[in-house]
Amino acid sequence: MAPTVAANPELEADVMELAHKLRCLVCQNQSIAESNAPLAVDLRNQVREQLEAGSTKAEVVDYVVARYGEFVLYQPPFRAATALLWLGPAMLLVGGAGWLAFRLRRRRAEVEAERGLSAAERERARALLAGAETAPTNTESPESRS
């Protein structure tokens, strides 16, 4: 966590709030509040200076985005260019669930097709289970039943 610098606790709270919303361009998996990279320190100082000068939080974020691009934001706005970023995980989840449902239904149908007995085979099985000495035999060859 970055050390506090400003004497004003409200200003420092605003700086840290914005610092948690901005990505460190060096580390890329940390906010500028968490990073100790020189660029992150410079960005925190720029945020602090602009807030001290009277800029609003939105103006400070706009300045940083104008300078470094939308990549610096942890939560980029929803636009056509970022639609895949926002909708991609949901599309993957729905697509994966659909594929899984399709495969499960198809597998169930395959198992049922393999397991199913013809009427003649059921009759013969009943007769064998009943202990009949001469169970009816099927005159068809196994190849012709397919």
DSSP file with accessible surface (Angstrom, degrees, kcal/mol):
  #  RESIDUE AA STRUCTURE BP1 BP2  ACC     N-H-->O    O-->H-N    N-H-->O    O-->H-N    TCO  KAPPA ALPHA  PHI   PSI    X-CA   Y-CA   Z-CA
    1    1 A M              0   0  148      0, 0.0    33,-0.2     0, 0.0    32,-0.1   0.000 360.0 360.0 360.0 141.2    0.0    0.0    0.0
    2    2 A A        -     0   0    7     31,-1.7     2,-0.1     1,-0.1    34,-0.1  -0.395 360.0-111.5 -73.3 144.2    1.3    3.5   -0.9
    3    3 A P        -     0   0   86      0, 0.0     2,-0.3     0, 0.0    -1,-0.1  -0.417  32.9-108.8 -73.1 150.3    2.3    5.8    2.0
    4    4 A T        +     0   0  105      1,-0.1     9,-0.0    -2,-0.1     3,-0.0  -0.606  40.1 169.5 -79.7 141.6    0.1    8.8    2.6
    5    5 A V        +     0   0   96     -2,-0.3    -1,-0.1     3,-0.1     2,-0.1   0.699  45.6  87.5-120.2 -40.5    1.7   12.1    1.7
    6    6 A A        -     0   0   16      1,-0.1     6,-0.1     2,-0.1    -2,-0.0  -0.363  64.5-143.9 -71.8 144.5   -0.9   14.8    1.9
    7    7 A A  S    S+     0   0  107     -2,-0.1    -1,-0.1     1,-0.0     3,-0.1   0.787  85.6  80.5 -74.5 -26.8   -1.5   16.6    5.2
    8    8 A N     >  -     0   0   81      1,-0.2     4,-2.4     2,-0.0     5,-0.2  -0.709  68.9-158.5 -83.8 114.8   -5.2   16.8    4.4
    9    9 A P  H  > S+     0   0  102      0, 0.0     4,-2.2     0, 0.0    -1,-0.2   0.849  91.8  53.6 -65.1 -31.8   -6.8   13.4    5.2
   10   10 A E  H  > S+     0   0  148      2,-0.2     4,-2.1     1,-0.2     5,-0.1   0.920 110.1  47.0 -67.3 -43.2   -9.8   14.1    2.9
   11   11 A L  H  > S+     0   0   20      2,-0.2     4,-2.6     1,-0.2    -1,-0.2   0.926 112.2  50.1 -62.7 -43.3   -7.5   14.8    0.0
   12   12 A E  H  X S+     0   0    8     -4,-2.4     4,-2.6     1,-0.2    -2,-0.2   0.879 108.3  52.9 -65.0 -36.3   -5.5   11.7    0.7
   13   13 A A  H  X S+     0   0   58     -4,-2.2     4,-2.3     2,-0.2    -1,-0.2   0.914 110.7  47.4 -64.0 -41.3   -8.6    9.6    0.9
   14   14 A D  H  X S+     0   0   56     -4,-2.1     4,-2.4     2,-0.2     5,-0.2   0.904 111.3  51.2 -65.4 -41.1   -9.6   10.9   -2.6
   15   15 A V  H  X S+     0   0    0     -4,-2.6     4,-2.7     1,-0.2    -2,-0.2   0.942 112.5  45.6 -60.7 -46.4   -6.1   10.2   -3.9
   16   16 A M  H  X S+     0   0   28     -4,-2.6     4,-1.9     2,-0.2    -2,-0.2   0.878 109.7  55.1 -68.5 -34.3   -6.2    6.7   -2.7
   17   17 A E  H  X S+     0   0   78     -4,-2.3     4,-0.7    -5,-0.2    -1,-0.2   0.949 114.1  40.4 -61.6 -47.2   -9.8    6.1   -4.0
   18   18 A L  H >X S+     0   0    2     -4,-2.4     3,-0.9     1,-0.2     4,-0.7   0.882 110.8  58.5 -68.6 -36.6   -8.6    7.2   -7.5
   19   19 A A  H >< S+     0   0    0     -4,-2.7    14,-1.1     1,-0.3    13,-0.9   0.841 102.9  53.3 -64.0 -31.6   -5.4    5.3   -7.1
   20   20 A H  H 3< S+     0   0   78     -4,-1.9    -1,-0.3     1,-0.2    -2,-0.2   0.714 107.4  52.4 -74.5 -18.8   -7.3    2.0   -6.5
   21   21 A K  H << S+     0   0  105     -3,-0.9    53,-1.9    -4,-0.7     2,-0.4   0.570  98.5  77.0 -90.4 -10.5   -9.3    2.6   -9.8
   22   22 A L  B << S-A   73   0A   0     -4,-0.7    10,-2.2    -3,-0.5    11,-0.4  -0.878  76.1-132.5-109.2 134.1   -6.2    3.1  -11.9
   23   23 A R  B     -B   31   0B  45     49,-4.3     2,-0.4    -2,-0.4     8,-0.3  -0.576  21.8-116.6 -83.2 140.4   -4.0    0.3  -13.2
   24   24 A C     >  -     0   0    0      6,-3.1     4,-2.1    -2,-0.3     6,-0.3  -0.619  18.7-150.6 -73.2 127.2   -0.2    0.4  -12.8
   25   25 A L  T  4 S+     0   0   38     -2,-0.4    -1,-0.2     2,-0.2     6,-0.0   0.696  94.0  46.1 -76.4 -16.2    1.2    0.4  -16.4
   26   26 A V  T  4 S+     0   0   91      4,-0.1    -1,-0.2    11,-0.0    -2,-0.0   0.902 124.2  29.1 -88.0 -50.1    4.4   -1.3  -15.3
   27   27 A C  T  4 S-     0   0   43      3,-0.1    -2,-0.2     1,-0.1     2,-0.2   0.860  79.9-169.9 -80.3 -39.4    2.9   -4.0  -13.0
   28   28 A Q  S  < S+     0   0  106     -4,-2.1    -1,-0.1     2,-0.3    -3,-0.1   0.224  76.7  63.7  67.4 -14.8   -0.4   -4.4  -14.9
   29   29 A N  S    S+     0   0  125     -2,-0.2     2,-0.3     2,-0.1    -1,-0.2   0.238  98.0  61.7-117.0  13.6   -1.9   -6.6  -12.2
   30   30 A Q  S    S-     0   0   68     -6,-0.3    -6,-3.1     3,-0.0    -2,-0.3  -0.956  80.1-118.3-132.4 154.3   -1.8   -4.0   -9.5
   31   31 A S  B >>  -B   23   0B   2     -2,-0.3     4,-1.6    -8,-0.3     3,-0.7  -0.420  36.2-106.9 -80.4 168.1   -3.4   -0.6   -9.0
   32   32 A I  T 34 S+     0   0    0    -10,-2.2   -12,-0.2   -13,-0.9    12,-0.2   0.726 121.5  61.5 -70.8 -15.1   -1.2    2.5   -8.6
   33   33 A A  T 34 S+     0   0    0    -14,-1.1   -31,-1.7   -11,-0.4    -1,-0.2   0.823 110.9  37.8 -74.4 -31.4   -2.1    2.4   -4.9
   34   34 A E  T <4 S+     0   0   86     -3,-0.7     2,-0.2   -15,-0.2    -2,-0.2   0.694 102.5  85.9 -91.6 -22.8   -0.6   -1.0   -4.5
   35   35 A S     <  -     0   0    1     -4,-1.6   -33,-0.0     1,-0.1     0, 0.0  -0.566  51.4-166.7 -87.7 145.5    2.5   -0.6   -6.8
   36   36 A N        +     0   0  119     -2,-0.2    -1,-0.1     4,-0.1    -4,-0.1   0.175  47.1 130.2-109.0  14.0    5.8    0.8   -5.8
   37   37 A A  S  > S-     0   0   14      1,-0.1     4,-2.3     4,-0.0     3,-0.2  -0.366  71.0-116.4 -64.5 147.5    7.0    1.2   -9.4
   38   38 A P  H  > S+     0   0  101      0, 0.0     4,-2.5     0, 0.0     5,-0.2   0.876 115.8  53.0 -56.0 -38.1    8.4    4.6  -10.2
   39   39 A L  H  > S+     0   0   48      2,-0.2     4,-2.6     1,-0.2     5,-0.2   0.904 108.2  50.5 -65.5 -39.2    5.6    5.2  -12.7
   40   40 A A  H  > S+     0   0    0     -3,-0.2     4,-2.5     2,-0.2    -1,-0.2   0.909 110.0  50.0 -64.6 -40.4    3.0    4.4  -10.2
   41   41 A V  H  X S+     0   0   48     -4,-2.3     4,-2.4     2,-0.2    -2,-0.2   0.932 111.6  48.7 -63.0 -44.2    4.5    6.8   -7.7
   42   42 A D  H  X S+     0   0   87     -4,-2.5     4,-2.5    -5,-0.2    -2,-0.2   0.908 111.1  50.1 -62.0 -41.9    4.6    9.5  -10.3
   43   43 A L  H  X S+     0   0    0     -4,-2.6     4,-2.7     2,-0.2    -2,-0.2   0.910 109.7  50.2 -65.5 -41.2    0.9    8.8  -11.2
   44   44 A R  H  X S+     0   0   11     -4,-2.5     4,-2.6     1,-0.2    -1,-0.2   0.924 111.6  49.1 -60.7 -41.6   -0.1    9.0   -7.6
   45   45 A N  H  X S+     0   0   58     -4,-2.4     4,-2.8     2,-0.2    -2,-0.2   0.896 110.7  49.9 -65.2 -39.2    1.7   12.3   -7.3
   46   46 A Q  H  X S+     0   0   37     -4,-2.5     4,-2.6     2,-0.2     5,-0.2   0.919 111.2  49.0 -64.5 -42.9    0.0   13.7  -10.4
   47   47 A V  H  X S+     0   0    1     -4,-2.7     4,-2.4     2,-0.2     5,-0.2   0.942 113.0  47.8 -60.2 -45.9   -3.4   12.6   -9.1
   48   48 A R  H  X S+     0   0   11     -4,-2.6     4,-2.5     1,-0.2    -2,-0.2   0.933 112.3  49.0 -61.0 -46.1   -2.6   14.3   -5.8
   49   49 A E  H  X S+     0   0  123     -4,-2.8     4,-1.8     1,-0.2    -1,-0.2   0.909 112.0  48.0 -63.1 -42.4   -1.4   17.5   -7.5
   50   50 A Q  H  <>S+     0   0   38     -4,-2.6     5,-2.4     2,-0.2     4,-0.3   0.892 112.3  48.3 -68.8 -37.9   -4.4   17.8   -9.7
   51   51 A L  H ><5S+     0   0   21     -4,-2.4     3,-1.1    -5,-0.2    -2,-0.2   0.896 111.2  51.0 -67.7 -37.2   -6.8   17.2   -6.8
   52   52 A E  H 3<5S+     0   0  120     -4,-2.5    -2,-0.2     1,-0.2    -1,-0.2   0.850 105.5  57.1 -64.9 -32.3   -4.9   19.9   -4.8
   53   53 A A  T 3<5S-     0   0   87     -4,-1.8    -1,-0.2    -5,-0.2    -2,-0.2   0.538 127.2 -99.6 -77.1  -6.8   -5.3   22.3   -7.8
   54   54 A G  T < 5S+     0   0   60     -3,-1.1    -3,-0.2    -4,-0.3    -2,-0.1   0.516  71.1 147.4 105.1   4.0   -9.0   21.9   -7.6
   55   55 A S      < -     0   0   38     -5,-2.4    -1,-0.3     1,-0.1     2,-0.1  -0.425  46.7-118.9 -69.8 149.6   -9.7   19.3  -10.4
   56   56 A T     >  -     0   0   74      1,-0.1     4,-2.2    -2,-0.1     5,-0.2  -0.393  25.5-107.0 -81.5 167.3  -12.6   16.9   -9.8
   57   57 A K  H  > S+     0   0   69      1,-0.2     4,-2.5     2,-0.2     5,-0.2   0.906 121.6  52.3 -61.2 -40.5  -12.1   13.2   -9.7
   58   58 A A  H  > S+     0   0   61      1,-0.2     4,-2.6     2,-0.2    -1,-0.2   0.895 108.5  50.3 -63.9 -39.6  -13.7   12.8  -13.1
   59   59 A E  H  > S+     0   0  102      2,-0.2     4,-2.3     1,-0.2    -1,-0.2   0.894 110.3  50.1 -65.6 -38.7  -11.3   15.4  -14.6
   60   60 A V  H  X S+     0   0    1     -4,-2.2     4,-2.4     2,-0.2    -2,-0.2   0.939 112.1  46.9 -65.4 -44.6   -8.3   13.6  -13.1
   61   61 A V  H  X S+     0   0   30     -4,-2.5     4,-2.7     1,-0.2     5,-0.2   0.923 111.7  51.4 -63.1 -42.6   -9.5   10.2  -14.5
   62   62 A D  H  X S+     0   0  107     -4,-2.6     4,-2.6     1,-0.2    -1,-0.2   0.895 109.4  51.0 -60.7 -40.3  -10.1   11.8  -17.9
   63   63 A Y  H  X S+     0   0   87     -4,-2.3     4,-1.9     2,-0.2    -2,-0.2   0.939 112.0  45.7 -62.0 -47.1   -6.6   13.3  -17.8
   64   64 A V  H  X S+     0   0    1     -4,-2.4     4,-2.9     1,-0.2     5,-0.4   0.920 114.5  48.3 -65.7 -40.1   -4.9   10.0  -17.0
   65   65 A V  H  X S+     0   0   30     -4,-2.7     4,-2.6     1,-0.2    -1,-0.2   0.910 110.3  51.8 -66.7 -41.0   -7.0    8.2  -19.7
   66   66 A A  H  < S+     0   0   88     -4,-2.6    -1,-0.2    -5,-0.2    -2,-0.2   0.875 116.9  40.6 -62.5 -34.5   -6.2   10.8  -22.3
   67   67 A R  H  < S+     0   0  130     -4,-1.9    -2,-0.2    -5,-0.2    -1,-0.2   0.879 133.1  17.6 -82.2 -39.1   -2.5   10.4  -21.5
   68   68 A Y  H  < S-     0   0   62     -4,-2.9     3,-0.3     1,-0.2    -3,-0.2   0.478 104.1-115.9-116.2  -7.3   -2.2    6.6  -21.1
   69   69 A G    ><  -     0   0   31     -4,-2.6     3,-1.5    -5,-0.4    -1,-0.2  -0.112  42.8 -63.3  92.9 169.6   -5.4    5.2  -22.7
   70   70 A E  G >  S+     0   0   52      1,-0.3     3,-1.7     2,-0.2    -1,-0.2   0.660 118.0  81.7 -69.8 -13.9   -8.3    3.2  -21.4
   71   71 A F  G 3  S+     0   0  100      1,-0.3    -1,-0.3    -3,-0.3    -2,-0.1   0.799  80.5  67.1 -60.3 -25.7   -6.0    0.4  -20.4
   72   72 A V  G <  S+     0   0    0     -3,-1.5   -49,-4.3    -7,-0.1     2,-0.4   0.717  85.5  86.5 -71.0 -16.3   -5.2    2.3  -17.3
   73   73 A L  B <   -A   22   0A  25     -3,-1.7   -51,-0.2   -51,-0.2   -52,-0.1  -0.661  65.9-154.0 -87.3 134.5   -8.8    1.9  -16.0
   74   74 A Y  S    S+     0   0   78    -53,-1.9    -1,-0.1    -2,-0.4   -52,-0.1   0.802  97.2  35.5 -73.1 -29.4   -9.6   -1.3  -14.0
   75   75 A Q  S    S-     0   0  159    -54,-0.4    -1,-0.3    -3,-0.0     3,-0.1  -0.754  84.8-163.7-124.3  85.0  -13.2   -0.9  -15.1
   76   76 A P        -     0   0   16      0, 0.0     3,-0.0     0, 0.0    -5,-0.0  -0.309  31.2 -96.7 -66.7 152.5  -13.3    0.5  -18.6
   77   77 A P        -     0   0   47      0, 0.0     2,-0.6     0, 0.0     5,-0.1  -0.284  41.4 -99.1 -68.2 154.7  -16.6    1.9  -19.9
   78   78 A F        +     0   0  126     -3,-0.1     2,-0.3     3,-0.1     5,-0.1  -0.658  63.9 142.0 -78.3 116.3  -18.9   -0.3  -21.9
   79   79 A R    >>  -     0   0  132     -2,-0.6     4,-0.7     1,-0.1     3,-0.5  -0.889  67.5 -91.7-141.5 175.5  -18.5    0.6  -25.6
   80   80 A A  G >4 S+     0   0  100     -2,-0.3     3,-0.7     1,-0.2     4,-0.4   0.899 126.5  52.4 -60.1 -37.5  -18.4   -1.2  -28.9
   81   81 A A  G 34 S+     0   0   98      1,-0.2    -1,-0.2     2,-0.1     4,-0.2   0.786 117.4  37.1 -70.9 -25.7  -14.6   -1.6  -28.5
   82   82 A T  G <> S+     0   0   15     -3,-0.5     4,-2.0     1,-0.1    -1,-0.2   0.313  85.6 102.2-108.2   8.7  -14.9   -3.1  -25.0
   83   83 A A  H <X S+     0   0   25     -3,-0.7     4,-3.4    -4,-0.7     5,-0.4   0.904  82.3  50.5 -60.5 -41.6  -18.1   -5.1  -25.6
   84   84 A L  H  > S+     0   0  125     -4,-0.4     4,-2.4     1,-0.2    -1,-0.2   0.894 107.7  54.6 -65.1 -36.0  -16.2   -8.4  -25.9
   85   85 A L  H  4 S+     0   0  110      1,-0.2    -1,-0.2    -4,-0.2    -2,-0.2   0.915 117.9  34.8 -61.6 -42.1  -14.3   -7.6  -22.7
   86   86 A W  H  < S+     0   0  114     -4,-2.0     4,-0.4     1,-0.1    -2,-0.2   0.868 129.5  32.6 -81.0 -40.0  -17.6   -7.1  -20.8
   87   87 A L  H  X S+     0   0   83     -4,-3.4     4,-2.6    -5,-0.2     5,-0.2   0.649  97.0  85.4 -95.0 -16.5  -19.7   -9.8  -22.6
   88   88 A G  H  X S+     0   0   11     -4,-2.4     4,-2.7    -5,-0.4     5,-0.2   0.911  89.2  47.9 -55.0 -50.5  -17.0  -12.4  -23.3
   89   89 A P  H  > S+     0   0   85      0, 0.0     4,-2.3     0, 0.0    -1,-0.2   0.922 113.8  47.8 -60.2 -40.5  -17.1  -14.2  -20.0
   90   90 A A  H  > S+     0   0   56     -4,-0.4     4,-2.7     2,-0.2     5,-0.2   0.912 111.8  50.4 -65.9 -40.4  -20.9  -14.5  -20.1
   91   91 A M  H  X S+     0   0  110     -4,-2.6     4,-2.7     1,-0.2     5,-0.2   0.903 110.9  49.0 -64.9 -40.0  -20.8  -15.7  -23.7
   92   92 A L  H  X S+     0   0  140     -4,-2.7     4,-2.6    -5,-0.2    -1,-0.2   0.907 112.1  49.0 -64.1 -40.8  -18.2  -18.3  -22.8
   93   93 A L  H  X S+     0   0  130     -4,-2.3     4,-2.4    -5,-0.2    -2,-0.2   0.946 114.8  43.3 -64.8 -47.1  -20.3  -19.5  -19.8
   94   94 A V  H  X S+     0   0  105     -4,-2.7     4,-2.6     2,-0.2    -2,-0.2   0.924 115.5  49.6 -65.9 -42.6  -23.5  -19.7  -21.8
   95   95 A G  H  X S+     0   0   43     -4,-2.7     4,-2.6    -5,-0.2    -2,-0.2   0.920 112.0  48.0 -63.3 -42.2  -21.7  -21.4  -24.7
   96   96 A G  H  X S+     0   0   37     -4,-2.6     4,-2.5    -5,-0.2    -2,-0.2   0.910 112.4  48.4 -65.4 -41.0  -20.0  -23.9  -22.4
   97   97 A A  H  X S+     0   0   59     -4,-2.4     4,-2.6    -5,-0.2    -2,-0.2   0.909 112.5  49.4 -65.7 -40.1  -23.3  -24.7  -20.6
   98   98 A G  H  X S+     0   0   42     -4,-2.6     4,-2.5     2,-0.2    -2,-0.2   0.920 111.7  48.0 -64.2 -43.6  -25.1  -25.2  -24.0
   99   99 A W  H  X S+     0   0  163     -4,-2.6     4,-2.6     2,-0.2    -2,-0.2   0.919 112.1  50.1 -63.4 -41.7  -22.3  -27.5  -25.3
  100  100 A L  H  X S+     0   0   92     -4,-2.5     4,-2.6     2,-0.2    -2,-0.2   0.929 111.2  48.2 -63.3 -44.4  -22.5  -29.5  -22.1
  101  101 A A  H  X S+     0   0   39     -4,-2.6     4,-2.4     2,-0.2     5,-0.2   0.921 112.0  50.2 -61.8 -42.9  -26.2  -29.9  -22.3
  102  102 A F  H  X S+     0   0  113     -4,-2.5     4,-2.5     1,-0.2    -2,-0.2   0.939 112.5  46.4 -59.7 -47.9  -26.0  -30.9  -26.0
  103  103 A R  H  X S+     0   0   84     -4,-2.6     4,-2.7     1,-0.2    -2,-0.2   0.899 111.9  51.0 -64.3 -40.1  -23.3  -33.5  -25.2
  104  104 A L  H  X S+     0   0   98     -4,-2.6     4,-2.4     2,-0.2    -1,-0.2   0.918 112.4  46.0 -65.7 -41.7  -25.3  -34.9  -22.2
  105  105 A R  H  X S+     0   0  177     -4,-2.4     4,-2.2    -5,-0.2    -2,-0.2   0.917 114.3  48.3 -65.2 -43.0  -28.5  -35.3  -24.3
  106  106 A R  H  X S+     0   0  123     -4,-2.5     4,-2.2    -5,-0.2    -2,-0.2   0.917 112.4  48.6 -64.6 -40.9  -26.6  -36.9  -27.1
  107  107 A R  H  X S+     0   0  119     -4,-2.7     4,-2.5     2,-0.2     5,-0.2   0.902 109.5  52.6 -65.7 -40.8  -24.8  -39.3  -24.8
  108  108 A R  H  X S+     0   0  156     -4,-2.4     4,-2.5     1,-0.2    -1,-0.2   0.924 109.8  48.8 -60.8 -42.0  -28.1  -40.2  -23.1
  109  109 A A  H  X S+     0   0   61     -4,-2.2     4,-2.3     1,-0.2    -1,-0.2   0.899 110.8  50.8 -65.1 -39.1  -29.6  -41.0  -26.5
  110  110 A E  H  X S+     0   0   70     -4,-2.2     4,-2.0     2,-0.2    -2,-0.2   0.918 111.4  47.5 -64.6 -42.0  -26.5  -43.1  -27.4
  111  111 A V  H  X S+     0   0   36     -4,-2.5     4,-2.2     2,-0.2    -2,-0.2   0.921 112.0  49.7 -65.6 -43.8  -26.7  -45.1  -24.1
  112  112 A E  H  X S+     0   0  103     -4,-2.5     4,-1.7     1,-0.2    -1,-0.2   0.897 110.0  51.3 -62.2 -38.9  -30.5  -45.7  -24.6
  113  113 A A  H  < S+     0   0   81     -4,-2.3    -1,-0.2     1,-0.2    -2,-0.2   0.889 113.7  44.3 -66.7 -36.8  -29.9  -46.9  -28.2
  114  114 A E  H  < S+     0   0  147     -4,-2.0    -1,-0.2     1,-0.2    -2,-0.2   0.832 116.6  46.4 -73.9 -33.1  -27.2  -49.3  -27.0
  115  115 A R  H  < S+     0   0  155     -4,-2.2    -2,-0.2    -5,-0.2    -1,-0.2   0.731  85.8 107.8 -83.7 -24.8  -29.3  -50.5  -24.0
  116  116 A G     <  -     0   0   48     -4,-1.7     2,-0.3    -5,-0.2    -3,-0.0  -0.266  53.8-153.4 -64.1 137.3  -32.6  -51.1  -25.8
  117  117 A L        -     0   0   87      1,-0.0    -1,-0.1     2,-0.0    -2,-0.1  -0.860  16.1-119.8-107.1 149.0  -33.8  -54.7  -26.4
  118  118 A S     >  -     0   0   48     -2,-0.3     4,-2.2     1,-0.1     5,-0.2  -0.312  32.5-105.0 -77.4 167.4  -36.2  -55.8  -29.1
  119  119 A A  H  > S+     0   0   75      1,-0.2     4,-2.2     2,-0.2     5,-0.2   0.904 122.1  51.5 -61.6 -39.6  -39.5  -57.4  -28.2
  120  120 A A  H  > S+     0   0   53      1,-0.2     4,-2.3     2,-0.2    -1,-0.2   0.908 109.0  50.5 -66.3 -38.9  -38.1  -60.8  -29.2
  121  121 A E  H  > S+     0   0   57      1,-0.2     4,-2.3     2,-0.2    -1,-0.2   0.899 109.9  50.5 -67.7 -36.0  -35.1  -60.4  -27.0
  122  122 A R  H  X S+     0   0  117     -4,-2.2     4,-2.6     2,-0.2    -1,-0.2   0.916 110.0  50.2 -65.4 -43.4  -37.2  -59.4  -24.0
  123  123 A E  H  X S+     0   0  106     -4,-2.2     4,-2.3     2,-0.2    -2,-0.2   0.924 111.3  48.4 -60.8 -43.7  -39.4  -62.5  -24.5
  124  124 A R  H  X S+     0   0  115     -4,-2.3     4,-2.5     1,-0.2    -1,-0.2   0.912 111.0  50.3 -65.1 -41.2  -36.4  -64.7  -24.6
  125  125 A A  H  X S+     0   0   38     -4,-2.3     4,-2.5     2,-0.2    -2,-0.2   0.915 110.4  50.0 -63.6 -42.4  -34.9  -63.1  -21.5
  126  126 A R  H  X S+     0   0  147     -4,-2.6     4,-2.1     1,-0.2    -2,-0.2   0.918 111.4  49.0 -61.2 -41.9  -38.3  -63.5  -19.6
  127  127 A A  H  X>S+     0   0   17     -4,-2.3     5,-2.3     2,-0.2     4,-0.6   0.910 111.5  48.5 -65.8 -41.5  -38.4  -67.2  -20.6
  128  128 A L  H ><5S+     0   0   97     -4,-2.5     3,-0.7     1,-0.2    -1,-0.2   0.909 113.0  47.9 -65.4 -39.6  -34.8  -67.8  -19.5
  129  129 A L  H 3<5S+     0   0  157     -4,-2.5    -1,-0.2     1,-0.2    -2,-0.2   0.831 107.3  56.0 -70.0 -31.0  -35.4  -66.1  -16.2
  130  130 A A  H 3<5S-     0   0   86     -4,-2.1    -1,-0.2    -5,-0.2    -2,-0.2   0.615 116.9-115.4 -75.7 -13.0  -38.6  -68.1  -15.7
  131  131 A G  T <<5 +     0   0   56     -3,-0.7    -3,-0.2    -4,-0.6    -2,-0.1   0.687  51.8 168.3  89.1  18.4  -36.5  -71.2  -16.1
  132  132 A A      < -     0   0   48     -5,-2.3     3,-0.3    -6,-0.2    -1,-0.2  -0.433  32.2-143.3 -65.7 136.3  -38.1  -72.5  -19.3
  133  133 A E  S    S+     0   0  192      1,-0.3     2,-0.7    -2,-0.1    -1,-0.1   0.864  92.3  38.8 -71.2 -36.4  -36.1  -75.3  -20.8
  134  134 A T  S    S-     0   0  127     -7,-0.1    -1,-0.3    -3,-0.0     3,-0.1  -0.828  77.9-168.6-118.5  90.8  -36.7  -74.3  -24.3
  135  135 A A        -     0   0   18     -2,-0.7   -11,-0.1    -3,-0.3     2,-0.1  -0.543  37.8 -95.3 -74.7 142.8  -36.6  -70.6  -24.6
  136  136 A P        -     0   0   73      0, 0.0     2,-0.3     0, 0.0    -1,-0.1  -0.395  44.2-143.4 -59.3 134.7  -37.8  -69.3  -27.9
  137  137 A T        -     0   0  108     -2,-0.1     2,-0.5    -3,-0.1   -16,-0.0  -0.769   8.5-122.9-102.4 151.5  -34.8  -68.7  -30.2
  138  138 A N        -     0   0   55     -2,-0.3   -17,-0.0     1,-0.1     0, 0.0  -0.789  13.0-161.2 -94.3 126.4  -34.4  -65.9  -32.6
  139  139 A T        +     0   0  137     -2,-0.5     2,-0.2     2,-0.1    -1,-0.1   0.592  63.5  97.6 -85.0  -9.5  -33.9  -67.1  -36.2
  140  140 A E  S    S-     0   0  101      1,-0.1    -2,-0.1     2,-0.0     5,-0.0  -0.535  77.2-122.2 -79.2 146.2  -32.5  -63.7  -37.2
  141  141 A S    >>  -     0   0   54     -2,-0.2     4,-0.8     1,-0.1     3,-0.8  -0.508  25.1-113.6 -79.1 154.5  -28.7  -63.3  -37.3
  142  142 A P  H >> S+     0   0   79      0, 0.0     3,-0.5     0, 0.0     4,-0.5   0.840 115.9  58.0 -59.0 -30.2  -27.3  -60.5  -35.2
  143  143 A E  H >4 S+     0   0  146      1,-0.2     3,-0.6     2,-0.2    -3,-0.0   0.844 101.8  54.0 -69.0 -32.1  -26.2  -58.6  -38.3
  144  144 A S  H <4 S+     0   0   71     -3,-0.8    -1,-0.2     1,-0.2    -4,-0.0   0.696  99.1  63.6 -78.2 -16.0  -29.8  -58.5  -39.7
  145  145 A R  H <<        0   0   98     -4,-0.8    -1,-0.2    -3,-0.5    -2,-0.2   0.690 360.0 360.0 -77.8 -18.8  -31.1  -56.9  -36.5
  146  146 A S    <<        0   0  142     -3,-0.6    -3,-0.0    -4,-0.5     0, 0.0  -0.166 360.0 360.0 -70.9 360.0  -29.0  -53.7  -36.9
